[in-house]
C-alpha cells in the first residue's frame, strides 16, 4: 500500500482517476493548482486506487493525503 501525499499547499484543480481504477507508476492521479501553475500528482507505484481523500476544489496542505494505491 502506498499513500500519495501533497508536496505543497495547493488547490485540487482536477481529479484524473477514480476509486477502483488501475494505475501504472508515473500515471497522473490529480492535478493541483498553485500560483497559476498546474502540478500533476503522480502514482509512485502501480496498483489500484483504493481511496481518494480529496475532491475538486479542495485546498490541500503540504503532507495531506491525496490517494491510497494498493
mmCIF file of the N, C-alpha and C atoms, coordinates in Angstrom:
data_MODEL
# 
_entry.id   MODEL 
# 
loop_
_atom_site.group_PDB 
_atom_site.id 
_atom_site.type_symbol 
_atom_site.label_atom_id 
_atom_site.label_alt_id 
_atom_site.label_comp_id 
_atom_site.label_asym_id 
_atom_site.label_entity_id 
_atom_site.label_seq_id 
_atom_site.pdbx_PDB_ins_code 
_atom_site.Cartn_x 
_atom_site.Cartn_y 
_atom_site.Cartn_z 
_atom_site.occupancy 
_atom_site.B_iso_or_equiv 
_atom_site.pdbx_formal_charge 
_atom_site.auth_seq_id 
_atom_site.auth_comp_id 
_atom_site.auth_asym_id 
_atom_site.auth_atom_id 
_atom_site.pdbx_PDB_model_num 
ATOM 1   N N  . UNK A 1 1  ? 0.852   -1.187 0.000   1.00 0.00 ? 1  UNK A N  1 
ATOM 2   C CA . UNK A 1 1  ? 0.000   0.000  0.000   1.00 0.00 ? 1  UNK A CA 1 
ATOM 3   C C  . UNK A 1 1  ? 0.888   1.237  0.000   1.00 0.00 ? 1  UNK A C  1 
ATOM 4   N N  . UNK A 1 2  ? 0.531   2.203  -0.810  1.00 0.00 ? 2  UNK A N  1 
ATOM 5   C CA . UNK A 1 2  ? 1.272   3.469  -0.872  1.00 0.00 ? 2  UNK A CA 1 
ATOM 6   C C  . UNK A 1 2  ? 0.285   4.617  -0.717  1.00 0.00 ? 2  UNK A C  1 
ATOM 7   N N  . UNK A 1 3  ? 0.603   5.534  0.186   1.00 0.00 ? 3  UNK A N  1 
ATOM 8   C CA . UNK A 1 3  ? -0.238  6.715  0.357   1.00 0.00 ? 3  UNK A CA 1 
ATOM 9   C C  . UNK A 1 3  ? 0.444   7.874  -0.345  1.00 0.00 ? 3  UNK A C  1 
ATOM 10  N N  . UNK A 1 4  ? -0.279  8.500  -1.266  1.00 0.00 ? 4  UNK A N  1 
ATOM 11  C CA . UNK A 1 4  ? 0.248   9.641  -2.015  1.00 0.00 ? 4  UNK A CA 1 
ATOM 12  C C  . UNK A 1 4  ? -0.152  10.901 -1.258  1.00 0.00 ? 4  UNK A C  1 
ATOM 13  N N  . UNK A 1 5  ? 0.845   11.774 -1.013  1.00 0.00 ? 5  UNK A N  1 
ATOM 14  C CA . UNK A 1 5  ? 0.596   12.986 -0.226  1.00 0.00 ? 5  UNK A CA 1 
ATOM 15  C C  . UNK A 1 5  ? 0.937   14.238 -1.032  1.00 0.00 ? 5  UNK A C  1 
ATOM 16  N N  . UNK A 1 6  ? 0.310   15.346 -0.650  1.00 0.00 ? 6  UNK A N  1 
ATOM 17  C CA . UNK A 1 6  ? 0.581   16.634 -1.304  1.00 0.00 ? 6  UNK A CA 1 
ATOM 18  C C  . UNK A 1 6  ? 1.988   17.099 -0.931  1.00 0.00 ? 6  UNK A C  1 
ATOM 19  N N  . UNK A 1 7  ? 2.687   17.652 -1.904  1.00 0.00 ? 7  UNK A N  1 
ATOM 20  C CA . UNK A 1 7  ? 4.038   18.156 -1.666  1.00 0.00 ? 7  UNK A CA 1 
ATOM 21  C C  . UNK A 1 7  ? 4.052   19.647 -1.371  1.00 0.00 ? 7  UNK A C  1 
ATOM 22  N N  . UNK A 1 8  ? 2.886   20.306 -1.514  1.00 0.00 ? 8  UNK A N  1 
ATOM 23  C CA . UNK A 1 8  ? 2.821   21.753 -1.296  1.00 0.00 ? 8  UNK A CA 1 
ATOM 24  C C  . UNK A 1 8  ? 1.382   22.159 -1.019  1.00 0.00 ? 8  UNK A C  1 
ATOM 25  N N  . UNK A 1 9  ? 1.198   23.367 -0.559  1.00 0.00 ? 9  UNK A N  1 
ATOM 26  C CA . UNK A 1 9  ? -0.143  23.934 -0.402  1.00 0.00 ? 9  UNK A CA 1 
ATOM 27  C C  . UNK A 1 9  ? -0.664  24.258 -1.801  1.00 0.00 ? 9  UNK A C  1 
ATOM 28  N N  . UNK A 1 10 ? -1.859  23.770 -2.120  1.00 0.00 ? 10 UNK A N  1 
ATOM 29  C CA . UNK A 1 10 ? -2.408  23.977 -3.465  1.00 0.00 ? 10 UNK A CA 1 
ATOM 30  C C  . UNK A 1 10 ? -3.901  23.684 -3.471  1.00 0.00 ? 10 UNK A C  1 
ATOM 31  N N  . UNK A 1 11 ? -4.544  24.085 -4.548  1.00 0.00 ? 11 UNK A N  1 
ATOM 32  C CA . UNK A 1 11 ? -5.949  23.756 -4.786  1.00 0.00 ? 11 UNK A CA 1 
ATOM 33  C C  . UNK A 1 11 ? -6.005  22.486 -5.635  1.00 0.00 ? 11 UNK A C  1 
ATOM 34  N N  . UNK A 1 12 ? -6.984  21.620 -5.348  1.00 0.00 ? 12 UNK A N  1 
ATOM 35  C CA . UNK A 1 12 ? -7.212  20.453 -6.194  1.00 0.00 ? 12 UNK A CA 1 
ATOM 36  C C  . UNK A 1 12 ? -7.993  20.948 -7.406  1.00 0.00 ? 12 UNK A C  1 
ATOM 37  N N  . UNK A 1 13 ? -7.316  21.024 -8.546  1.00 0.00 ? 13 UNK A N  1 
ATOM 38  C CA . UNK A 1 13 ? -7.923  21.561 -9.756  1.00 0.00 ? 13 UNK A CA 1 
ATOM 39  C C  . UNK A 1 13 ? -8.715  20.490 -10.504 1.00 0.00 ? 13 UNK A C  1 
ATOM 40  N N  . UNK A 1 14 ? -8.123  19.304 -10.665 1.00 0.00 ? 14 UNK A N  1 
ATOM 41  C CA . UNK A 1 14 ? -8.788  18.249 -11.437 1.00 0.00 ? 14 UNK A CA 1 
ATOM 42  C C  . UNK A 1 14 ? -8.380  16.885 -10.900 1.00 0.00 ? 14 UNK A C  1 
ATOM 43  N N  . UNK A 1 15 ? -9.357  15.997 -10.761 1.00 0.00 ? 15 UNK A N  1 
ATOM 44  C CA . UNK A 1 15 ? -9.089  14.606 -10.394 1.00 0.00 ? 15 UNK A CA 1 
ATOM 45  C C  . UNK A 1 15 ? -9.153  13.786 -11.674 1.00 0.00 ? 15 UNK A C  1 
ATOM 46  N N  . UNK A 1 16 ? -8.069  13.076 -11.956 1.00 0.00 ? 16 UNK A N  1 
ATOM 47  C CA . UNK A 1 16 ? -7.931  12.363 -13.227 1.00 0.00 ? 16 UNK A CA 1 
ATOM 48  C C  . UNK A 1 16 ? -8.375  10.905 -13.111 1.00 0.00 ? 16 UNK A C  1 
ATOM 49  N N  . UNK A 1 17 ? -8.251  10.309 -11.923 1.00 0.00 ? 17 UNK A N  1 
ATOM 50  C CA . UNK A 1 17 ? -8.583  8.894  -11.722 1.00 0.00 ? 17 UNK A CA 1 
ATOM 51  C C  . UNK A 1 17 ? -9.782  8.771  -10.790 1.00 0.00 ? 17 UNK A C  1 
ATOM 52  N N  . UNK A 1 18 ? -10.323 7.578  -10.709 1.00 0.00 ? 18 UNK A N  1 
ATOM 53  C CA . UNK A 1 18 ? -11.420 7.317  -9.780  1.00 0.00 ? 18 UNK A CA 1 
ATOM 54  C C  . UNK A 1 18 ? -11.059 6.121  -8.908  1.00 0.00 ? 18 UNK A C  1 
ATOM 55  N N  . UNK A 1 19 ? -11.746 5.996  -7.788  1.00 0.00 ? 19 UNK A N  1 
ATOM 56  C CA . UNK A 1 19 ? -11.504 4.850  -6.910  1.00 0.00 ? 19 UNK A CA 1 
ATOM 57  C C  . UNK A 1 19 ? -11.793 3.565  -7.671  1.00 0.00 ? 19 UNK A C  1 
ATOM 58  N N  . UNK A 1 20 ? -10.932 2.578  -7.490  1.00 0.00 ? 20 UNK A N  1 
ATOM 59  C CA . UNK A 1 20 ? -11.072 1.302  -8.185  1.00 0.00 ? 20 UNK A CA 1 
ATOM 60  C C  . UNK A 1 20 ? -10.312 1.226  -9.491  1.00 0.00 ? 20 UNK A C  1 
ATOM 61  N N  . UNK A 1 21 ? -9.789  2.353  -9.951  1.00 0.00 ? 21 UNK A N  1 
ATOM 62  C CA . UNK A 1 21 ? -9.054  2.390  -11.226 1.00 0.00 ? 21 UNK A CA 1 
ATOM 63  C C  . UNK A 1 21 ? -7.640  1.845  -11.046 1.00 0.00 ? 21 UNK A C  1 
ATOM 64  N N  . UNK A 1 22 ? -7.183  1.078  -12.022 1.00 0.00 ? 22 UNK A N  1 
ATOM 65  C CA . UNK A 1 22 ? -5.814  0.545  -12.017 1.00 0.00 ? 22 UNK A CA 1 
ATOM 66  C C  . UNK A 1 22 ? -4.891  1.579  -12.653 1.00 0.00 ? 22 UNK A C  1 
ATOM 67  N N  . UNK A 1 23 ? -3.773  1.868  -11.971 1.00 0.00 ? 23 UNK A N  1 
ATOM 68  C CA . UNK A 1 23 ? -2.810  2.854  -12.472 1.00 0.00 ? 23 UNK A CA 1 
ATOM 69  C C  . UNK A 1 23 ? -1.421  2.236  -12.544 1.00 0.00 ? 23 UNK A C  1 
ATOM 70  N N  . UNK A 1 24 ? -0.613  2.817  -13.401 1.00 0.00 ? 24 UNK A N  1 
ATOM 71  C CA . UNK A 1 24 ? 0.787   2.415  -13.525 1.00 0.00 ? 24 UNK A CA 1 
ATOM 72  C C  . UNK A 1 24 ? 1.655   3.464  -12.840 1.00 0.00 ? 24 UNK A C  1 
ATOM 73  N N  . UNK A 1 25 ? 2.860   3.086  -12.477 1.00 0.00 ? 25 UNK A N  1 
ATOM 74  C CA . UNK A 1 25 ? 3.800   4.047  -11.897 1.00 0.00 ? 25 UNK A CA 1 
ATOM 75  C C  . UNK A 1 25 ? 3.982   5.211  -12.868 1.00 0.00 ? 25 UNK A C  1 
ATOM 76  N N  . UNK A 1 26 ? 3.856   6.436  -12.368 1.00 0.00 ? 26 UNK A N  1 
ATOM 77  C CA . UNK A 1 26 ? 4.018   7.622  -13.201 1.00 0.00 ? 26 UNK A CA 1 
ATOM 78  C C  . UNK A 1 26 ? 2.733   8.174  -13.785 1.00 0.00 ? 26 UNK A C  1 
ATOM 79  N N  . UNK A 1 27 ? 1.615   7.441  -13.625 1.00 0.00 ? 27 UNK A N  1 
ATOM 80  C CA . UNK A 1 27 ? 0.329   7.963  -14.104 1.00 0.00 ? 27 UNK A CA 1 
ATOM 81  C C  . UNK A 1 27 ? -0.096  9.169  -13.268 1.00 0.00 ? 27 UNK A C  1 
ATOM 82  N N  . UNK A 1 28 ? -0.759  10.129 -13.898 1.00 0.00 ? 28 UNK A N  1 
ATOM 83  C CA . UNK A 1 28 ? -1.276  11.289 -13.173 1.00 0.00 ? 28 UNK A CA 1 
ATOM 84  C C  . UNK A 1 28 ? -2.548  10.898 -12.434 1.00 0.00 ? 28 UNK A C  1 
ATOM 85  N N  . UNK A 1 29 ? -2.587  11.225 -11.139 1.00 0.00 ? 29 UNK A N  1 
ATOM 86  C CA . UNK A 1 29 ? -3.759  10.942 -10.313 1.00 0.00 ? 29 UNK A CA 1 
ATOM 87  C C  . UNK A 1 29 ? -4.645  12.179 -10.183 1.00 0.00 ? 29 UNK A C  1 
ATOM 88  N N  . UNK A 1 30 ? -4.006  13.298 -9.867  1.00 0.00 ? 30 UNK A N  1 
ATOM 89  C CA . UNK A 1 30 ? -4.696  14.547 -9.569  1.00 0.00 ? 30 UNK A CA 1 
ATOM 90  C C  . UNK A 1 30 ? -3.832  15.679 -10.122 1.00 0.00 ? 30 UNK A C  1 
ATOM 91  N N  . UNK A 1 31 ? -4.465  16.777 -10.514 1.00 0.00 ? 31 UNK A N  1 
ATOM 92  C CA . UNK A 1 31 ? -3.716  17.970 -10.909 1.00 0.00 ? 31 UNK A CA 1 
ATOM 93  C C  . UNK A 1 31 ? -4.015  19.055 -9.885  1.00 0.00 ? 31 UNK A C  1 
ATOM 94  N N  . UNK A 1 32 ? -2.956  19.546 -9.254  1.00 0.00 ? 32 UNK A N  1 
ATOM 95  C CA . UNK A 1 32 ? -3.076  20.633 -8.292  1.00 0.00 ? 32 UNK A CA 1 
ATOM 96  C C  . UNK A 1 32 ? -2.790  21.948 -8.996  1.00 0.00 ? 32 UNK A C  1 
ATOM 97  N N  . UNK A 1 33 ? -3.295  23.030 -8.421  1.00 0.00 ? 33 UNK A N  1 
ATOM 98  C CA . UNK A 1 33 ? -3.036  24.367 -8.971  1.00 0.00 ? 33 UNK A CA 1 
ATOM 99  C C  . UNK A 1 33 ? -2.530  25.242 -7.843  1.00 0.00 ? 33 UNK A C  1 
ATOM 100 N N  . UNK A 1 34 ? -1.403  25.886 -8.102  1.00 0.00 ? 34 UNK A N  1 
ATOM 101 C CA . UNK A 1 34 ? -0.833  26.813 -7.124  1.00 0.00 ? 34 UNK A CA 1 
ATOM 102 C C  . UNK A 1 34 ? -0.154  27.945 -7.881  1.00 0.00 ? 34 UNK A C  1 
ATOM 103 N N  . UNK A 1 35 ? -0.521  29.174 -7.544  1.00 0.00 ? 35 UNK A N  1 
ATOM 104 C CA . UNK A 1 35 ? 0.069   30.344 -8.189  1.00 0.00 ? 35 UNK A CA 1 
ATOM 105 C C  . UNK A 1 35 ? -0.009  30.263 -9.713  1.00 0.00 ? 35 UNK A C  1 
ATOM 106 N N  . UNK A 1 36 ? -1.176  29.839 -10.220 1.00 0.00 ? 36 UNK A N  1 
ATOM 107 C CA . UNK A 1 36 ? -1.461  29.719 -11.655 1.00 0.00 ? 36 UNK A CA 1 
ATOM 108 C C  . UNK A 1 36 ? -0.615  28.667 -12.366 1.00 0.00 ? 36 UNK A C  1 
ATOM 109 N N  . UNK A 1 37 ? 0.020   27.775 -11.604 1.00 0.00 ? 37 UNK A N  1 
ATOM 110 C CA . UNK A 1 37 ? 0.785   26.666 -12.190 1.00 0.00 ? 37 UNK A CA 1 
ATOM 111 C C  . UNK A 1 37 ? 0.016   25.374 -11.927 1.00 0.00 ? 37 UNK A C  1 
ATOM 112 N N  . UNK A 1 38 ? -0.004  24.485 -12.922 1.00 0.00 ? 38 UNK A N  1 
ATOM 113 C CA . UNK A 1 38 ? -0.621  23.174 -12.753 1.00 0.00 ? 38 UNK A CA 1 
ATOM 114 C C  . UNK A 1 38 ? 0.463   22.177 -12.370 1.00 0.00 ? 38 UNK A C  1 
ATOM 115 N N  . UNK A 1 39 ? 0.234   21.455 -11.276 1.00 0.00 ? 39 UNK A N  1 
ATOM 116 C CA . UNK A 1 39 ? 1.220   20.497 -10.774 1.00 0.00 ? 39 UNK A CA 1 
ATOM 117 C C  . UNK A 1 39 ? 0.582   19.115 -10.758 1.00 0.00 ? 39 UNK A C  1 
ATOM 118 N N  . UNK A 1 40 ? 1.032   18.205 -11.638 1.00 0.00 ? 40 UNK A N  1 
ATOM 119 C CA . UNK A 1 40 ? 0.466   16.850 -11.615 1.00 0.00 ? 40 UNK A CA 1 
ATOM 120 C C  . UNK A 1 40 ? 0.995   16.066 -10.406 1.00 0.00 ? 40 UNK A C  1 
ATOM 121 N N  . UNK A 1 41 ? 0.111   15.297 -9.786  1.00 0.00 ? 41 UNK A N  1 
ATOM 122 C CA . UNK A 1 41 ? 0.496   14.388 -8.707  1.00 0.00 ? 41 UNK A CA 1 
ATOM 123 C C  . UNK A 1 41 ? 0.506   12.999 -9.324  1.00 0.00 ? 41 UNK A C  1 
ATOM 124 N N  . UNK A 1 42 ? 1.666   12.345 -9.286  1.00 0.00 ? 42 UNK A N  1 
ATOM 125 C CA . UNK A 1 42 ? 1.855   11.082 -9.996  1.00 0.00 ? 42 UNK A CA 1 
ATOM 126 C C  . UNK A 1 42 ? 1.803   9.886  -9.052  1.00 0.00 ? 42 UNK A C  1 
ATOM 127 N N  . UNK A 1 43 ? 1.379   8.746  -9.593  1.00 0.00 ? 43 UNK A N  1 
ATOM 128 C CA . UNK A 1 43 ? 1.417   7.491  -8.848  1.00 0.00 ? 43 UNK A CA 1 
ATOM 129 C C  . UNK A 1 43 ? 2.869   7.070  -8.687  1.00 0.00 ? 43 UNK A C  1 
ATOM 130 N N  . UNK A 1 44 ? 3.240   6.757  -7.451  1.00 0.00 ? 44 UNK A N  1 
ATOM 131 C CA . UNK A 1 44 ? 4.612   6.333  -7.180  1.00 0.00 ? 44 UNK A CA 1 
ATOM 132 C C  . UNK A 1 44 ? 4.800   4.839  -7.417  1.00 0.00 ? 44 UNK A C  1 
ATOM 133 N N  . UNK A 1 45 ? 3.693   4.098  -7.426  1.00 0.00 ? 45 UNK A N  1 
ATOM 134 C CA . UNK A 1 45 ? 3.714   2.652  -7.652  1.00 0.00 ? 45 UNK A CA 1 
ATOM 135 C C  . UNK A 1 45 ? 2.527   2.274  -8.530  1.00 0.00 ? 45 UNK A C  1 
ATOM 136 N N  . UNK A 1 46 ? 2.633   1.136  -9.190  1.00 0.00 ? 46 UNK A N  1 
ATOM 137 C CA . UNK A 1 46 ? 1.491   0.590  -9.920  1.00 0.00 ? 46 UNK A CA 1 
ATOM 138 C C  . UNK A 1 46 ? 0.538   -0.048 -8.918  1.00 0.00 ? 46 UNK A C  1 
ATOM 139 N N  . UNK A 1 47 ? -0.742  -0.045 -9.234  1.00 0.00 ? 47 UNK A N  1 
ATOM 140 C CA . UNK A 1 47 ? -1.724  -0.679 -8.355  1.00 0.00 ? 47 UNK A CA 1 
ATOM 141 C C  . UNK A 1 47 ? -3.119  -0.163 -8.634  1.00 0.00 ? 47 UNK A C  1 
ATOM 142 N N  . UNK A 1 48 ? -3.999  -0.352 -7.657  1.00 0.00 ? 48 UNK A N  1 
ATOM 143 C CA . UNK A 1 48 ? -5.387  0.080  -7.765  1.00 0.00 ? 48 UNK A CA 1 
ATOM 144 C C  . UNK A 1 48 ? -5.628  1.220  -6.786  1.00 0.00 ? 48 UNK A C  1 
ATOM 145 N N  . UNK A 1 49 ? -6.280  2.275  -7.258  1.00 0.00 ? 49 UNK A N  1 
ATOM 146 C CA . UNK A 1 49 ? -6.623  3.407  -6.390  1.00 0.00 ? 49 UNK A CA 1 
ATOM 147 C C  . UNK A 1 49 ? -7.736  2.928  -5.462  1.00 0.00 ? 49 UNK A C  1 
ATOM 148 N N  . UNK A 1 50 ? -7.409  2.742  -4.187  1.00 0.00 ? 50 UNK A N  1 
ATOM 149 C CA . UNK A 1 50 ? -8.425  2.231  -3.257  1.00 0.00 ? 50 UNK A CA 1 
ATOM 150 C C  . UNK A 1 50 ? -9.170  3.346  -2.541  1.00 0.00 ? 50 UNK A C  1 
ATOM 151 N N  . UNK A 1 51 ? -8.552  4.539  -2.455  1.00 0.00 ? 51 UNK A N  1 
ATOM 152 C CA . UNK A 1 51 ? -9.207  5.644  -1.751  1.00 0.00 ? 51 UNK A CA 1 
ATOM 153 C C  . UNK A 1 51 ? -8.692  6.975  -2.271  1.00 0.00 ? 51 UNK A C  1 
ATOM 154 N N  . UNK A 1 52 ? -9.609  7.887  -2.564  1.00 0.00 ? 52 UNK A N  1 
ATOM 155 C CA . UNK A 1 52 ? -9.264  9.276  -2.870  1.00 0.00 ? 52 UNK A CA 1 
ATOM 156 C C  . UNK A 1 52 ? -9.667  10.114 -1.663  1.00 0.00 ? 52 UNK A C  1 
ATOM 157 N N  . UNK A 1 53 ? -8.741  10.880 -1.136  1.00 0.00 ? 53 UNK A N  1 
ATOM 158 C CA . UNK A 1 53 ? -9.008  11.693 0.051   1.00 0.00 ? 53 UNK A CA 1 
ATOM 159 C C  . UNK A 1 53 ? -9.426  13.114 -0.298  1.00 0.00 ? 53 UNK A C  1 
ATOM 160 N N  . UNK A 1 54 ? -9.443  13.474 -1.578  1.00 0.00 ? 54 UNK A N  1 
ATOM 161 C CA . UNK A 1 54 ? -9.738  14.851 -1.987  1.00 0.00 ? 54 UNK A CA 1 
ATOM 162 C C  . UNK A 1 54 ? -10.836 14.876 -3.042  1.00 0.00 ? 54 UNK A C  1 
ATOM 163 N N  . UNK A 1 55 ? -11.410 16.065 -3.223  1.00 0.00 ? 55 UNK A N  1 
ATOM 164 C CA . UNK A 1 55 ? -12.346 16.289 -4.323  1.00 0.00 ? 55 UNK A CA 1 
ATOM 165 C C  . UNK A 1 55 ? -11.964 17.607 -4.983  1.00 0.00 ? 55 UNK A C  1 
ATOM 166 N N  . UNK A 1 56 ? -12.415 17.805 -6.198  1.00 0.00 ? 56 UNK A N  1 
ATOM 167 C CA . UNK A 1 56 ? -12.078 19.028 -6.928  1.00 0.00 ? 56 UNK A CA 1 
ATOM 168 C C  . UNK A 1 56 ? -12.544 20.243 -6.125  1.00 0.00 ? 56 UNK A C  1 
ATOM 169 N N  . UNK A 1 57 ? -11.664 21.233 -6.024  1.00 0.00 ? 57 UNK A N  1 
ATOM 170 C CA . UNK A 1 57 ? -11.966 22.447 -5.278  1.00 0.00 ? 57 UNK A CA 1 
ATOM 171 C C  . UNK A 1 57 ? -11.402 22.455 -3.874  1.00 0.00 ? 57 UNK A C  1 
ATOM 172 N N  . UNK A 1 58 ? -10.973 21.286 -3.369  1.00 0.00 ? 58 UNK A N  1 
ATOM 173 C CA . UNK A 1 58 ? -10.360 21.226 -2.038  1.00 0.00 ? 58 UNK A CA 1 
ATOM 174 C C  . UNK A 1 58 ? -9.037  21.984 -2.023  1.00 0.00 ? 58 UNK A C  1 
ATOM 175 N N  . UNK A 1 59 ? -8.638  22.435 -0.853  1.00 0.00 ? 59 UNK A N  1 
ATOM 176 C CA . UNK A 1 59 ? -7.312  23.006 -0.654  1.00 0.00 ? 59 UNK A CA 1 
ATOM 177 C C  . UNK A 1 59 ? -6.536  22.008 0.195   1.00 0.00 ? 59 UNK A C  1 
ATOM 178 N N  . UNK A 1 60 ? -5.356  21.608 -0.281  1.00 0.00 ? 60 UNK A N  1 
ATOM 179 C CA . UNK A 1 60 ? -4.519  20.676 0.465   1.00 0.00 ? 60 UNK A CA 1 
ATOM 180 C C  . UNK A 1 60 ? -3.306  21.414 1.018   1.00 0.00 ? 60 UNK A C  1 
ATOM 181 N N  . UNK A 1 61 ? -2.857  20.943 2.161   1.00 0.00 ? 61 UNK A N  1 
ATOM 182 C CA . UNK A 1 61 ? -1.639  21.469 2.781   1.00 0.00 ? 61 UNK A CA 1 
ATOM 183 C C  . UNK A 1 61 ? -0.515  20.472 2.518   1.00 0.00 ? 61 UNK A C  1 
ATOM 184 N N  . UNK A 1 62 ? 0.710   20.919 2.636   1.00 0.00 ? 62 UNK A N  1 
ATOM 185 C CA . UNK A 1 62 ? 1.851   20.031 2.457   1.00 0.00 ? 62 UNK A CA 1 
ATOM 186 C C  . UNK A 1 62 ? 1.713   18.837 3.403   1.00 0.00 ? 62 UNK A C  1 
ATOM 187 N N  . UNK A 1 63 ? 1.806   17.625 2.854   1.00 0.00 ? 63 UNK A N  1 
ATOM 188 C CA . UNK A 1 63 ? 1.724   16.408 3.645   1.00 0.00 ? 63 UNK A CA 1 
ATOM 189 C C  . UNK A 1 63 ? 0.331   15.806 3.758   1.00 0.00 ? 63 UNK A C  1 
ATOM 190 N N  . UNK A 1 64 ? -0.699  16.527 3.290   1.00 0.00 ? 64 UNK A N  1 
ATOM 191 C CA . UNK A 1 64 ? -2.059  15.978 3.334   1.00 0.00 ? 64 UNK A CA 1 
ATOM 192 C C  . UNK A 1 64 ? -2.169  14.762 2.419   1.00 0.00 ? 64 UNK A C  1 
ATOM 193 N N  . UNK A 1 65 ? -2.910  13.725 2.844   1.00 0.00 ? 65 UNK A N  1 
ATOM 194 C CA . UNK A 1 65 ? -3.110  12.566 1.971   1.00 0.00 ? 65 UNK A CA 1 
ATOM 195 C C  . UNK A 1 65 ? -3.986  12.931 0.775   1.00 0.00 ? 65 UNK A C  1 
ATOM 196 N N  . UNK A 1 66 ? -3.613  12.400 -0.387  1.00 0.00 ? 66 UNK A N  1 
ATOM 197 C CA . UNK A 1 66 ? -4.394  12.627 -1.604  1.00 0.00 ? 66 UNK A CA 1 
ATOM 198 C C  . UNK A 1 66 ? -5.085  11.334 -2.034  1.00 0.00 ? 66 UNK A C  1 
ATOM 199 N N  . UNK A 1 67 ? -4.329  10.225 -2.046  1.00 0.00 ? 67 UNK A N  1 
ATOM 200 C CA . UNK A 1 67 ? -4.888  8.963  -2.503  1.00 0.00 ? 67 UNK A CA 1 
ATOM 201 C C  . UNK A 1 67 ? -4.112  7.799  -1.883  1.00 0.00 ? 67 UNK A C  1 
ATOM 202 N N  . UNK A 1 68 ? -4.752  6.631  -1.888  1.00 0.00 ? 68 UNK A N  1 
ATOM 203 C CA . UNK A 1 68 ? -4.102  5.389  -1.462  1.00 0.00 ? 68 UNK A CA 1 
ATOM 204 C C  . UNK A 1 68 ? -4.107  4.442  -2.651  1.00 0.00 ? 68 UNK A C  1 
ATOM 205 N N  . UNK A 1 69 ? -2.934  3.864  -2.944  1.00 0.00 ? 69 UNK A N  1 
ATOM 206 C CA . UNK A 1 69 ? -2.808  2.879  -4.016  1.00 0.00 ? 69 UNK A CA 1 
ATOM 207 C C  . UNK A 1 69 ? -2.414  1.555  -3.393  1.00 0.00 ? 69 UNK A C  1 
ATOM 208 N N  . UNK A 1 70 ? -3.198  0.521  -3.689  1.00 0.00 ? 70 UNK A N  1 
ATOM 209 C CA . UNK A 1 70 ? -2.916  -0.813 -3.134  1.00 0.00 ? 70 UNK A CA 1 
ATOM 210 C C  . UNK A 1 70 ? -2.315  -1.698 -4.194  1.00 0.00 ? 70 UNK A C  1 
# 
